[in-house]
Amino acid sequence: MTVKERIETRLREALSPETLHVSDDSHLHAGHAGARPGGESHFTVEIVAACFDGLNRVARHRLVNTALAAELAGPIHALVIKARAPGE
């Protein structure tokens, strides 16, 4: 399973998003600190989930970071999070 697939699986299981888009941006960071030769180190997550309703941006990011704790401790070097509640 790729890192992208693991991100998608963990977020679907933990947060039950209405929409989820994960992009591997590693190619944009080739040669930079934390970039691995095979990629899969820099990602953007765009997620819409009901569990974000009423939460501020920091609380939303914490939920995502908690769901991805294992990946953030290992293969993920950088993660951009765009988290919204439905209707925002």
N, CA and C of each residue as an Amber inpcrd file, in Angstrom:
protein
   264
   0.8460000  -1.1780000   0.0000000   0.0000000   0.0000000   0.0000000
   0.8950000   1.2460000   0.0000000   0.5780000   2.2010000  -0.8390000
   1.3580000   3.4380000  -0.9040000   1.0470000   4.3200000   0.3030000
   1.8850000   5.3030000   0.5490000   1.6440000   6.2420000   1.6430000
   0.3330000   6.9840000   1.3950000   0.0870000   7.3860000   0.1670000
  -1.1570000   8.0700000  -0.1730000  -2.3620000   7.1980000   0.1740000
  -2.3130000   5.9340000  -0.1560000  -3.4140000   5.0150000   0.1540000
  -3.5840000   4.8530000   1.6600000  -2.4880000   4.8090000   2.3930000
  -2.5780000   4.7120000   3.8570000  -3.2110000   5.9660000   4.4410000
  -2.8520000   7.1300000   3.9190000  -3.4540000   8.3830000   4.3820000
  -4.9650000   8.3340000   4.1490000  -5.3510000   7.9670000   2.9460000
  -6.7770000   7.9080000   2.6170000  -7.5130000   6.9250000   3.5200000
  -6.9500000   5.7570000   3.7210000  -7.5880000   4.7360000   4.5510000
  -7.7450000   5.2120000   5.9870000  -6.6870000   5.7340000   6.5680000
  -6.7440000   6.1820000   7.9690000  -7.7340000   7.3270000   8.1590000
  -7.7640000   8.2750000   7.2380000  -8.6930000   9.3980000   7.3680000
 -10.1370000   8.9470000   7.1790000 -10.3810000   8.0380000   6.2490000
 -11.7490000   7.5270000   6.0670000 -12.2170000   6.7850000   7.3150000
 -11.3430000   5.9760000   7.8910000 -11.7060000   5.2150000   9.0890000
 -11.9210000   6.1240000  10.3000000 -11.0770000   7.1140000  10.4780000
 -11.1230000   7.9470000  11.6760000 -12.1430000   9.0790000  11.6130000
 -12.3360000   9.6650000  10.4190000 -13.1200000  10.8970000  10.3330000
 -14.3630000  10.8030000   9.4490000 -14.5620000   9.7180000   8.7520000
 -15.7370000   9.5140000   7.8830000 -16.0330000  10.7460000   7.0170000
 -15.0920000  11.1520000   6.1990000 -15.2920000  12.3750000   5.4110000
 -16.3410000  12.2220000   4.3180000 -16.9890000  13.3570000   4.0240000
 -17.8960000  13.4080000   2.8800000 -17.0890000  13.4490000   1.5910000
 -16.0200000  14.2240000   1.6190000 -15.0980000  14.2620000   0.4840000
 -13.6730000  14.2280000   1.0140000 -12.8110000  13.6170000   0.2250000
 -11.4010000  13.5020000   0.5970000 -10.5720000  13.4720000  -0.6730000
  -9.5800000  14.3450000  -0.7140000  -8.6490000  14.3470000  -1.8380000
  -7.2350000  14.4450000  -1.2550000  -6.4030000  13.4950000  -1.6000000
  -5.0170000  13.4790000  -1.1410000  -4.1140000  13.5660000  -2.3620000
  -3.2150000  14.5220000  -2.3650000  -2.2750000  14.6370000  -3.4870000
  -0.8470000  14.5100000  -2.9740000  -0.0440000  13.8010000  -3.7410000
   1.3750000  13.6240000  -3.4400000   2.1250000  14.7570000  -4.1320000
   2.6280000  15.6880000  -3.3370000   3.3320000  16.8640000  -3.8610000
   4.8400000  16.7000000  -3.8220000   5.3060000  15.4970000  -3.6000000
   6.7430000  15.2420000  -3.3970000   7.5890000  15.7300000  -4.5590000
   7.0770000  15.6180000  -5.7740000   7.8520000  16.0320000  -6.9440000
   8.1850000  17.5290000  -6.9090000   7.3770000  18.3060000  -6.1870000
   7.6270000  19.7430000  -6.0760000   8.7620000  20.0570000  -5.1050000
   9.1780000  19.0490000  -4.3320000  10.1750000  19.2590000  -3.2920000
  11.4450000  18.4420000  -3.5060000  11.6170000  17.9050000  -4.6860000
  12.8050000  17.0960000  -4.9860000  14.0640000  17.9120000  -4.7040000
  14.9760000  17.3170000  -3.9610000  16.2240000  17.9820000  -3.6240000
  16.1640000  18.8040000  -2.3540000  14.9680000  18.9930000  -1.7910000
  14.8230000  19.7500000  -0.5500000  14.9560000  18.8210000   0.6510000
  15.1170000  19.4110000   1.8110000  15.2060000  18.6350000   3.0580000
  13.9440000  17.7950000   3.2340000  14.1360000  16.5600000   3.6060000
  13.0120000  15.6660000   3.8630000  12.4800000  14.9600000   2.6460000
  12.8970000  15.3700000   1.4680000  12.4380000  14.7200000   0.2350000
  13.1770000  13.4090000   0.0620000  12.4220000  12.3610000  -0.2190000
  13.0350000  11.0500000  -0.4290000  13.1500000  10.7910000  -1.9190000
  14.1270000  10.0250000  -2.3320000  14.3100000   9.7490000  -3.7580000
  13.0700000   9.1500000  -4.4280000  12.3490000   8.3200000  -3.7260000
  11.1550000   7.6970000  -4.2970000   9.8930000   8.5060000  -4.1430000
  10.0010000   9.6990000  -3.5710000   8.8190000  10.5260000  -3.3510000
   8.0590000  10.0840000  -2.1190000   6.7720000  10.3240000  -2.1280000
   5.8670000   9.9770000  -1.0290000   6.3270000  10.5610000   0.3040000
   6.6640000  11.8450000   0.3090000   7.1000000  12.4990000   1.5370000
   6.3380000  13.7970000   1.8200000   5.7750000  14.4150000   0.7960000
   5.0690000  15.6840000   0.9230000   3.6580000  15.5220000   0.3500000
   2.6370000  15.8540000   1.1590000   1.2540000  15.6330000   0.7420000
   0.3710000  16.8320000   1.0740000  -0.7250000  16.9520000   0.3270000
  -1.8040000  17.8830000   0.6340000  -3.0660000  17.0610000   0.8240000
  -3.7820000  17.3450000   1.9120000  -5.0460000  16.6820000   2.2050000
  -6.1360000  17.7440000   2.1850000  -7.1550000  17.5120000   1.3580000
  -8.3520000  18.3470000   1.3490000  -9.4900000  17.4520000   1.8120000
 -10.1030000  17.8240000   2.9480000 -11.0810000  16.9490000   3.5650000
 -12.2730000  17.7590000   4.0560000 -13.4710000  17.2200000   3.8110000
 -14.7120000  17.7910000   4.3210000 -15.3660000  16.7110000   5.1620000
 -15.5910000  17.0280000   6.4430000 -16.1590000  16.0390000   7.3530000
 -17.0480000  16.7150000   8.3880000 -18.1360000  16.0580000   8.7410000
 -19.0750000  16.5910000   9.7250000 -18.4220000  16.7740000  11.0910000
 -17.4350000  15.9660000  11.4080000 -16.7820000  16.0650000  12.7190000
 -16.0400000  17.3870000  12.9000000 -15.8360000  18.1450000  11.8280000
 -15.1580000  19.4400000  11.9130000 -16.1190000  20.5780000  12.2510000
 -17.4110000  20.3080000  12.2130000 -18.4120000  21.3470000  12.4600000
 -18.2180000  21.9500000  13.8510000 -18.0930000  23.2640000  13.9050000
 -17.9360000  23.9690000  15.1670000 -16.5140000  24.0200000  15.6970000
 -15.5840000  23.3690000  15.0130000 -14.1890000  23.3610000  15.4470000
 -13.3900000  24.4240000  14.7110000 -12.4120000  25.0020000  15.4060000
 -11.5370000  25.9530000  14.7310000 -10.4790000  25.1910000  13.9300000
  -9.6870000  25.9330000  13.2080000  -8.6980000  25.3140000  12.3180000
  -7.6970000  24.4430000  13.0760000  -7.2420000  24.8940000  14.2210000
  -6.2650000  24.1300000  15.0030000  -6.8620000  22.7960000  15.4460000
  -8.0820000  22.8150000  15.9350000  -8.7350000  21.5820000  16.3840000
  -8.9420000  20.6160000  15.2190000  -9.2800000  21.1320000  14.0590000
  -9.4540000  20.2930000  12.8720000  -8.1250000  19.6320000  12.4850000
  -7.0730000  20.4230000  12.4970000  -5.7490000  19.8930000  12.1530000
  -5.3010000  18.8410000  13.1590000  -5.6280000  19.0500000  14.4120000
  -5.2730000  18.0530000  15.4270000  -5.9520000  16.7200000  15.1520000
  -7.2110000  16.7500000  14.7450000  -7.9170000  15.5060000  14.4170000
  -7.2310000  14.7760000  13.2700000  -6.8520000  15.5170000  12.2440000
  -6.1630000  14.9100000  11.1050000  -4.8010000  14.3750000  11.5350000
  -4.0510000  15.1700000  12.2810000  -2.7250000  14.7440000  12.7350000
  -2.8010000  13.5120000  13.6260000  -3.8040000  13.4250000  14.4680000
  -3.9690000  12.2530000  15.3310000  -4.2500000  11.0150000  14.4910000
  -5.1110000  11.1580000  13.4920000  -5.4350000  10.0210000  12.6150000
  -4.2170000   9.5430000  11.8350000  -3.2980000  10.4550000  11.5390000
  -2.1240000  10.1340000  10.7260000  -0.8300000  10.0700000  11.5460000
  -0.9420000   9.8660000  12.8400000   0.2270000   9.8970000  13.7300000
   1.3480000   8.9670000  13.2700000   1.0100000   7.7510000  12.8790000
   2.0430000   6.7890000  12.4640000   2.7610000   7.2610000  11.2070000
   2.0070000   7.8050000  10.2610000   2.6140000   8.2730000   9.0110000
   3.4490000   9.5320000   9.2450000   2.9840000  10.4070000  10.1270000
   3.7330000  11.6270000  10.4250000   5.0260000  11.3200000  11.1750000
   5.0610000  10.2130000  11.8750000   6.2730000   9.8030000  12.5770000
   7.2540000   9.1090000  11.6470000   6.7970000   8.7480000  10.4610000
   7.6520000   8.0000000   9.5450000   7.7790000   8.6370000   8.1910000
   7.0170000   8.1540000   7.2180000   7.2770000   8.5540000   5.8320000
   6.8710000   9.9790000   5.4570000   5.9300000  10.5950000   6.1680000
   5.4950000  11.9380000   5.7830000   6.4260000  12.9750000   6.3840000
   6.9970000  13.8030000   5.5200000   7.8530000  14.8970000   5.9690000
   7.0370000  16.1800000   6.1230000   6.0930000  16.4170000   5.2060000
   5.2950000  17.6410000   5.2360000   3.8660000  17.3330000   4.8150000
   2.9220000  18.0010000   5.4930000   1.5060000  17.7730000   5.2110000
   0.7710000  19.1000000   5.2440000   0.1320000  19.4370000   4.1360000
  -0.7420000  20.6070000   4.0610000  -2.1560000  20.0950000   4.2900000
  -2.8720000  20.7160000   5.2290000  -4.2210000  20.2770000   5.5640000
  -5.2090000  21.3880000   5.2490000  -6.2220000  21.0380000   4.4650000
  -7.3400000  21.9480000   4.1790000  -8.5920000  21.2230000   4.6560000
  -9.0140000  21.5310000   5.8780000 -10.1090000  20.8150000   6.5150000
 -11.3180000  21.7450000   6.6680000 -12.4710000  21.2710000   6.1940000
 -13.6970000  22.0540000   6.2580000 -14.8520000  21.1940000   6.7520000
 -15.8350000  21.8480000   7.3170000 -17.0780000  21.1740000   7.6520000
 -18.0000000  21.2870000   6.4270000 -18.9770000  20.3960000   6.2960000
 -19.8940000  20.4670000   5.1670000 -20.5880000  21.8530000   5.1270000
 -20.7380000  22.3680000   3.9290000 -21.4050000  23.6500000   3.7500000
 -20.5110000  24.8660000   3.8850000 -19.2580000  24.6550000   4.1980000
 -18.3360000  25.8050000   4.3100000 -17.7000000  26.1130000   2.9800000
